Amino acid sequence: MTAAGLAMRGQRVHGGVHADASRPTRRRFAALVALFLLVIVSVIPWRPQSFYAGGLDPVVVAKAAIALVALGGAVGLTLFTRRRMPVGLGPAAVIAVTLMISLLGGVVAGNGSATTVLVMRVFIVMATLLLLLTNAPWDRAVAALLTAMGILAVVAATTGARTLVKGRLGGGIPEIHPNELAGLAALPLIALVVLILRRGVRVSAVIASVVLFGIVVATGSRIALVGILFGAIVALVTNGVRRRGVLYALLVFVPVIYGVIVFTGVVDGLASRGGTSAESTALDSRLTGWQVVLGWDWASWQRWLGVGLSVKEVAVQEKWRSSQVLDSSWVSLLAQAGLLGVLLIGLLLAWCVITAVTAASRRGLLLPLLTMFVIRTFTESGMVDSAMPFVLFVTLSALLTRRSRQASGPPGHENQTRARSVTMPGVR
């Protein structure tokens, strides 16, 4: 081969396929997984039940540094990519307006400095996610995010096995709450269900599903189990049973689950968590906190603008405590961005659900994931914050925009890209 031929071949490899986001290589996929891992590490809580209230906090500084590294990596990958995948910015604009409303409310309430820091962190995370989504087709980008979540869930569960002596599995490295750990494992599990429905029963997918499901059960997170159940049902309805092996697996799986529910105490144990009254007490305290926010005067500014993103708990008049964490994305949003923020995010989420239902090419994967996300918003915070629910919200909403859905592949590969999006939710 001539020198000119070798040069042209090198240009195709280094400046063509490797720099083409519509045809990602394994190296590009690995880079996306690594960057998504950094994003996740920067948003998950490092200190359970501890909240930033302002000042120079070493944990906040460390997490911000990791977020900046992830942003720098996303910028570098994007600059290296010659052909990028288009992503709509409409949902990000709605979230940005909500953050500005929260910032205004925080300034009025005297939480301006802490809220400003948190709003800046949220903008960094959102910018990183939007850049990463332009560096691969939508299904590969989702697969990279879910792979990162699954890896971190397995590592956290393995290193936190000793927490089982307390009754619920939590994370060791990183040290995260059982509910956070369940959230990390649940969404990859739902994606694996979609993968099995589409590509048939494979040993690797089954093993990974069993491991992730075991982690969720060990955490004792009931809302995660409910989300998995409804997410799996939606996955089955939207994808159907395309292979005979999947049908046989379902015929075996259903009686086994029935036997576990009827003849064992697993379900009762999860429902009561040992038969103590601690959970009912926690629920009462949670409702008390919600009532405080819902009871704000309609004529007050905090009712409409909130009191800032730094507010994670409210003062309550309880015998054993003076404050209560707002364990609900909607109540937290009402406290942080007021009714205006709730209205904007509510409309955006309603649009996401409607679009996920009507978007045939993405319904099979995104709708089950969105189902799990929506269920968790009622009992867990973080939908508009530097947290995992926010990462999912930005990703799903951006991929449901018309600009993203109408993205075409490289010349001559439009049909191939469209077919891969319909039939494959994961890695090739």
TAPEJO-V52576 format. One record per pair of residues at least 12 apart in sequence whose ideal C-beta (glycine too) atoms are under 7 Angstrom apart, sorted by sequence separation. I is the first residue (numbers start at 1). J is the second residue. D is the distance in Angstrom with one decimal. If there is no record, write none. Layout:
[[I/J/D] [I/J/D]]
//
This chain:
[[47/59/6.2] [103/115/5.5] [157/169/6.0] [160/172/3.3] [169/181/6.6] [216/228/6.6] [313/325/4.7] [314/326/6.5] [330/342/6.6] [333/345/6.0] [377/389/6.7] [46/59/5.3] [102/115/6.5] [103/116/6.5] [159/172/3.0] [192/205/5.4] [312/325/6.2] [313/326/6.2] [376/389/6.6] [157/171/7.0] [159/173/4.3] [312/326/6.3] [356/370/5.1] [156/171/3.3] [103/119/5.2] [156/172/6.3] [192/208/5.8] [373/389/6.8] [46/63/6.9] [102/119/6.9] [156/173/6.6] [192/209/4.6] [353/370/6.4] [155/173/6.5] [156/174/6.0] [352/370/6.2] [373/392/5.3] [99/119/5.0] [156/176/5.9] [189/209/6.0] [373/393/6.9] [42/63/4.9] [293/314/6.1] [314/335/6.7] [292/314/4.7] [99/122/6.0] [189/212/4.2] [373/396/6.7] [42/66/4.3] [157/181/6.3] [188/212/5.9] [189/213/5.9] [292/316/6.0] [311/335/5.3] [41/66/5.8] [42/67/4.1] [156/181/5.6] [289/314/5.5] [311/336/5.7] [370/396/5.6] [185/212/4.5] [189/216/6.9] [289/316/6.0] [309/336/5.1] [369/396/6.4] [38/66/5.7] [42/70/6.3] [153/181/6.2] [288/316/5.2] [306/334/7.0] [307/335/6.3] [308/336/6.2] [306/335/5.8] [307/336/6.9] [185/215/4.4] [186/216/5.7] [288/318/6.5] [306/336/4.5] [366/396/5.9] [38/69/6.0] [39/70/4.9] [95/126/6.6] [153/184/3.9] [185/216/5.2] [306/337/4.3] [38/70/3.8] [152/184/5.7] [153/185/4.1] [306/338/4.0] [285/318/6.7] [293/326/6.8] [305/338/4.4] [366/399/6.6] [92/126/5.9] [181/215/6.7] [182/216/4.9] [304/338/4.4] [366/400/6.6] [35/70/5.5] [38/73/7.0] [149/184/4.9] [150/185/7.0] [289/324/3.3] [303/338/6.0] [304/339/5.3] [305/340/6.6] [306/341/6.1] [288/324/5.9] [289/325/6.8] [302/338/6.6] [303/339/6.2] [304/340/5.7] [182/219/4.2] [289/326/5.6] [362/399/6.9] [35/73/4.8] [92/130/6.2] [149/187/6.1] [150/188/3.9] [181/219/5.2] [186/224/4.7] [190/228/6.3] [197/235/6.2] [290/328/6.6] [293/331/5.4] [345/383/6.8] [362/400/7.0] [35/74/5.8] [149/188/5.4] [182/221/3.5] [189/228/6.1] [193/232/5.0] [197/236/6.6] [285/324/5.5] [345/384/6.1] [179/219/6.9] [146/187/6.0] [178/219/3.9] [183/224/6.3] [186/227/5.9] [190/231/4.2] [194/235/4.9] [198/239/6.0] [286/327/5.3] [290/331/4.9] [293/334/5.4] [359/400/6.5] [146/188/4.4] [178/220/6.0] [179/221/5.0] [182/224/3.7] [186/228/5.3] [190/232/6.5] [193/235/5.0] [197/239/4.4] [293/335/4.7] [87/130/5.9] [178/221/5.9] [200/243/4.3] [362/405/6.6] [197/241/6.7] [198/242/6.4] [201/245/4.6] [352/396/6.2] [356/400/6.0] [361/405/6.8] [146/191/4.9] [190/235/6.4] [194/239/6.0] [197/242/6.8] [200/245/5.0] [201/246/6.0] [225/270/6.9] [352/397/5.2] [355/400/4.5] [31/77/6.0] [87/133/4.8] [169/215/6.8] [200/246/6.1] [359/405/5.9] [87/134/5.4] [330/377/6.4] [201/249/5.1] [222/270/5.9] [329/377/4.1] [330/378/6.7] [352/400/5.6] [85/134/5.2] [169/218/3.8] [197/246/6.0] [332/381/4.3] [348/397/6.4] [84/134/4.3] [169/219/4.9] [196/246/6.3] [220/270/6.2] [328/378/5.9] [333/383/6.5] [84/135/6.7] [85/136/6.7] [168/219/5.7] [328/379/6.1] [329/380/6.6] [333/384/5.8] [85/137/6.1] [168/220/4.2] [327/379/6.1] [329/381/5.3] [71/124/5.6] [78/131/5.0] [167/220/6.9] [220/273/5.8] [327/380/6.4] [328/381/6.4] [329/382/6.3] [67/121/6.3] [74/128/4.8] [81/135/5.5] [164/218/6.6] [327/381/6.1] [329/383/3.6] [326/381/6.0] [68/124/6.8] [71/127/6.3] [75/131/6.4] [78/134/6.2] [60/117/6.9] [64/121/6.1] [67/124/4.9] [71/128/4.6] [74/131/3.9] [78/135/6.1] [154/211/6.7] [361/418/6.7] [67/125/6.1] [70/128/5.1] [74/132/5.2] [77/135/5.3] [157/215/4.7] [54/113/5.1] [153/212/6.8] [362/421/7.0] [21/81/5.1] [54/114/3.9] [329/389/6.3] [361/421/5.3] [365/425/4.2] [19/80/6.1] [22/83/6.1] [53/114/5.7] [361/422/5.5] [19/81/5.4] [20/82/6.8] [21/83/5.9] [52/114/6.2] [150/212/6.5] [153/215/5.9] [19/82/4.3] [20/83/4.6] [21/84/5.0] [22/85/6.4] [19/83/6.9] [21/85/4.9] [52/118/6.7] [15/82/6.6] [309/385/6.5] [43/125/6.2] [39/125/6.3] [39/128/5.8] [39/129/6.8] [36/132/6.8] [35/132/5.9] [32/132/6.1] [32/135/6.4] [32/136/5.9] [167/273/6.8] [28/135/6.9] [167/274/6.1] [28/136/6.7] [36/144/5.5] [40/148/5.8] [32/141/6.7] [36/145/4.9] [40/149/6.5] [29/140/6.3] [33/144/4.9] [37/148/4.5] [24/136/4.6] [32/144/3.8] [36/148/3.8] [40/152/5.8] [21/134/6.4] [21/135/4.9] [33/147/5.1] [37/151/6.8] [21/136/5.6] [22/137/6.0] [29/144/6.0] [33/148/5.1] [37/152/6.5] [24/140/5.4] [238/363/5.2] [239/364/4.6] [238/364/4.9] [46/174/6.3] [48/177/4.9] [238/367/5.6] [44/174/6.1] [238/368/6.9] [45/176/6.2] [44/176/5.6] [45/177/7.0] [41/174/6.9] [234/367/5.7] [235/368/4.1] [234/368/4.6] [45/180/6.6] [44/180/6.2] [231/368/4.4] [234/371/4.8] [231/371/4.8] [230/371/5.4] [231/372/4.3] [228/372/6.9] [227/372/4.0] [230/375/6.4] [227/375/4.3] [226/375/6.2] [227/376/5.8] [223/375/6.6] [223/376/6.1] [223/379/5.0] [194/364/6.2] [194/365/5.3] [191/365/6.8] [194/368/6.2] [190/368/5.1] [191/369/7.0] [190/369/6.1] [187/369/5.9] [190/372/5.8] [187/372/6.0] [186/372/6.0] [119/309/5.8] [118/309/4.4] [118/310/5.7] [108/301/5.9] [109/302/6.6] [115/308/3.7] [183/376/6.5] [114/308/7.0] [115/309/4.8] [115/310/4.9] [111/307/6.2] [114/310/3.7] [105/302/6.5] [108/305/6.7] [111/308/3.7] [109/307/4.0] [109/308/5.6] [111/310/4.9] [105/305/3.5] [111/311/6.6] [104/305/5.7] [105/306/4.0] [106/307/6.4] [179/380/6.4] [105/307/5.4] [106/308/2.4] [105/308/5.6] [106/309/6.4] [101/305/5.8] [102/306/5.5] [106/310/6.5] [101/306/7.0] [183/388/6.0] [102/308/5.9] [102/309/4.8] [142/365/6.6] [138/362/6.8] [198/423/5.9] [139/365/6.9] [198/425/6.9] [195/425/5.6] [194/425/4.9] [195/426/5.1] [105/337/6.6] [105/338/6.0] [102/336/5.0] [191/425/5.7] [102/337/4.1] [191/426/6.7] [101/337/4.9] [101/338/6.6] [98/337/5.3] [101/340/5.3] [102/341/6.2] [101/341/5.2] [98/341/4.5] [98/344/5.1] [97/344/6.2] [98/345/5.9] [94/344/5.4] [145/395/6.1] [94/348/4.8] [53/310/6.4] [91/348/5.8] [52/310/6.4] [51/312/4.4] [125/386/5.8] [138/399/4.8] [51/313/6.9] [129/391/6.5] [133/395/6.8] [122/385/6.6] [122/386/5.2] [121/386/4.5] [125/390/6.8] [129/394/4.9] [133/398/5.7] [125/391/6.8] [129/395/5.9] [133/399/6.7] [138/404/6.3] [118/386/6.4] [122/390/6.9] [126/394/5.4] [130/398/6.2] [137/417/6.4] [139/420/6.8] [139/421/5.4] [143/425/6.7] [138/421/6.6] [142/425/6.9] [143/426/4.6] [137/421/6.7] [143/427/5.3] [139/424/6.0] [98/384/5.8] [139/425/5.7] [95/384/6.4] [92/394/6.9] [91/397/3.6] [92/398/6.8] [91/398/5.8] [88/398/6.2] [91/401/6.6] [87/398/5.1] [90/401/5.7] [88/401/2.5] [87/401/7.0] [88/402/6.4] [88/403/3.8] [87/403/6.7] [88/404/5.3] [86/403/5.1] [87/404/5.1] [86/404/6.4] [86/407/5.0] [85/407/5.3] [83/410/6.7] [43/386/5.0] [43/387/5.3] [44/388/6.2] [43/388/5.9] [40/388/6.7] [43/391/6.1] [40/391/6.9] [39/391/6.3] [22/409/4.7] [23/410/6.6] [22/410/5.3] [20/410/6.3] [22/417/6.2] [29/427/6.6]]
//
